[in-house]
Every structure is written in C-alpha cells, then in structure tokens.
Amino acid sequence: MTIRRQVYLDHAATTPVHPEVVQEMLKVLDVHFGNPSSLHAYGRAANHYLGVAREKVARLLGANSQEIIFASGGTEADNLAIMGTARAMQGKGRHIITSAIEHHAVLDTCQLLVKKGFEVTFLSVDKDGMVDPDDVKKAIRRDTILITIMHANNEIGTIEPIPEIGRIAREYEISFHTDAVETAGYLPLNVDQLGVDLLSISAHKIYGPKGAGALYLRQGTQLEPLFHGGGQEKMCRPGTENIPGIVGLGKAAEISAREHAGESNRYRKLSEKLINGIQERIPGAKLNGHPVQRLPHNVNVSFRGVKGECLLVGLDQKGIAVSTASACSSGDTKVSHVLEAIGLSPETGAGTIRMTIGRSTTEDDIDYVLDVLVGLVERLRKQD
Ligand SMILES: *Cc1c(COP(=O)(O)O)cnc(C)c1O
C-alpha cells in the first residue's frame, strides 16, 4: 500500500487554523457567549476577550488598541477603508490613487467609485510588479483624498515601497491605506514605520479563522461607516461583534508576532530551494515578481509551453495543492490583471502557477514537489 503524500502549497489563498487558535475560539464559543455590549457578567466576560484580542492585534501592528476596528475580513476592511474615506472626504476632493495590481477588494471598490463620479489613477508597475514612488508623487492633485497601495502582492509576492510612499502621503497630507493582508505574519508590520493611516489584515491568511479581519485607523483619520445600526467599533463598524472570530484573529496575531521572524527565514530557505531546483531542472521556467523584494513564502513561475490549469490538475493528482491566476473558460485563457500588468504575454501567463509555502512545509516536501513538477512539465510538453 502506498501512502499518498499531501503537500499544501496554497497558503496565500488561505491557511489552516493554528491549534492554539482553535483552543481559544472553543473557549469563547463554549463558555463566553455573552454580548459584549451587555452590562452583566456574561457581557463583561465577552467584552474582556474582545479587549484582549484588540490589544494583540494592536501589538502586531505597533498601533494603539483604540485604533483597531474589527470587520468580517480583508475584503470588508479594504471596502471600509476606501469607501469610508471617499464618503468622509468627498467635500475636499474626489481623486484617488491606487495601482493596477491591487487585490479585487481594492480594485473593484475603486472601479465602483469611478462609476459614482470619483476619479481614480491606476498606477502601472514595472516588470517586477513594483510601484514607483515618483509616479505616486506625480499623480497627486489638489483634490487627491486617498492613496491605496498594497503592502505585498498576493499573486507574485512583490513587496511595495510603502515607507517611501508613506512619506509622500504625509508630505501632502493625504490619507494613505495599505492592504497588508499578505504581509501580516511574514514581515514586521509597524504602522508608524510604514507611514500609513489605514491598514487591512485578515485572520484566515495568518492561521486564524475565515470571516474575521481588522482595519487599523490612525487616530484623527476621517472615515464614514458603511453600515448603520449600533455604536460598536467606535461607530465605524456597528453590529454585534463576532467574538469567536475576533478572539481567533487575536490569537493568530499573537502567534505571528512571536514567530514570524523565524518562520520567514525558514520559508525563504525553502522557497529558494524550490526556485533553484526549478531553474536547474526545468528549462524555460521564469520566476515572476521581484527577485529580492518578495514575500519569503511566494514562488510564482511561468513554464513555457504548458498550461497552468494542466499543471494544477496534474499536481493535485499527486496530492500537491497550488493555484493558477488564469481562469480558463471555453479554451479562451484570460490572464490575471497582475500578470498582465507586469507584461506577461497571454501564452506565458497561461503557463503560470503560484506555490506558497507555510508552517507545515518541509524540505522533503520541496524535494517531492520538484520531482513531480519536473516529470509533469516534461510529460505535458511532449503531449503538445
Ligand atoms: C485574501 C486577500 C484579501 C481578502 O481577504 P478576505 O479575508 O478573504 O476577505 C484582500 N487582499 C489581499 C491582498 C488578499 O490576499
């Protein structure tokens, strides 16, 4: 009998829930069910756990706990940051600056604002996926109310020059938001060093549960809520708090503050091993994203002459989970906006897969993935 090996390499899509997080969540699910707004003992207990989680998230970000707004995830945090700023600041101006490679939570919100009469500059990036801070500066106008640029890209792993852009935003006194969903747990996050006024994170990308996230909102930054109905989260996000989710996020934040440095070093070695192995053993393979300024766990590669979906299916049959950025519909492959923005041809884009390493990944896993990948690419190329 052969034991089938399982290698999960899709940590940028979601992560498993850390056992310590499960324990914390079970405790509040089971015992502390009170509404944190209630004044009796049940409510006070729930409110205590809410406060502890807020402190842990604040500590991860180098922020003050009053500056943390809990939300339902990265998507909501991004929507609240952008839409909430647009609504609060539209009297001053209606121009927003973003990049062409943002997550859809940012991109689609900006596109909706264009339909509503705002003007948005979508900055292009270089071939490595890098935004040029000079381009941000040049795009600033008298009516610019928000700059929103992601900390690191979820597809290709490129880390953007957020502190430089933060200095520009500060100089011109423009609110600055960053989507840090993919960097939390991998890079040190300090809102003052980054120079941001708003920052989004999501629990399920850092070994917490799905459906929980947070927006950092610097004291004094103007924001209008998207929901109405109660006073929770400083009126910015009313509704009875998702205590189990928030407690899970808090624990996940605590673990990542404690472990991200060591883990990131380990991920970097593993991803280097994977990249080097691919480049040595598979001709016509191209690493996408910045060669150095990249997330330690992200390996995004284009293989000439093969289809990413075929690779995904072939790897899945061997127990290896990866992702493709291109969606194949009726033989007509559409490359993702990110791969398009870094100038990949439709053919190269179609042969692209993303592998993202995580807590469970071992050196043996990388050896196994390399062996499978080498054989699979060879086989698929012969079929053509
Ligand atoms: C996953 C992701 C999001 C969305 O977060 P959810 O919690 O799934 O809504 C936003 N931005 C980036 C960069 C992401 O990777």
The ligand as a Tripos MOL2 file, in Angstrom:
@<TRIPOS>MOLECULE
LIG
   15    15     1     0     0
SMALL
NO_CHARGES

@<TRIPOS>ATOM
      1 C1         -7.1290   37.3250    0.6860 C.3       1 LIG1
      2 C2         -6.9020   38.7600    0.3950 C.ar      1 LIG1
      3 C3         -7.9060   39.7270    0.6350 C.ar      1 LIG1
      4 C4         -9.2910   39.3400    1.0740 C.3       1 LIG1
      5 O1         -9.3530   38.9290    2.4090 O.3       1 LIG1
      6 P1        -10.6340   38.0880    2.9000 P.3       1 LIG1
      7 O2        -10.4510   37.9850    4.3650 O.co2     1 LIG1
      8 O3        -10.5660   36.7700    2.1860 O.co2     1 LIG1
      9 O4        -11.8510   38.8680    2.5130 O.co2     1 LIG1
     10 C5         -7.6100   41.0530    0.4010 C.ar      1 LIG1
     11 N1         -6.3890   41.4250   -0.0420 N.ar      1 LIG1
     12 C6         -5.4080   40.5410   -0.2840 C.ar      1 LIG1
     13 C7         -4.0750   41.0300   -0.7390 C.3       1 LIG1
     14 C8         -5.6340   39.1850   -0.0790 C.ar      1 LIG1
     15 O5         -4.6600   38.3200   -0.3460 O.3       1 LIG1
@<TRIPOS>BOND
     1     1     2 1
     2     2     3 ar
     3     2    14 ar
     4     3     4 1
     5     3    10 ar
     6     4     5 1
     7     5     6 1
     8     6     7 2
     9     6     8 1
    10     6     9 1
    11    10    11 ar
    12    11    12 ar
    13    12    13 1
    14    12    14 ar
    15    14    15 1
@<TRIPOS>SUBSTRUCTURE
     1 LIG1         1 GROUP 0 **** ****
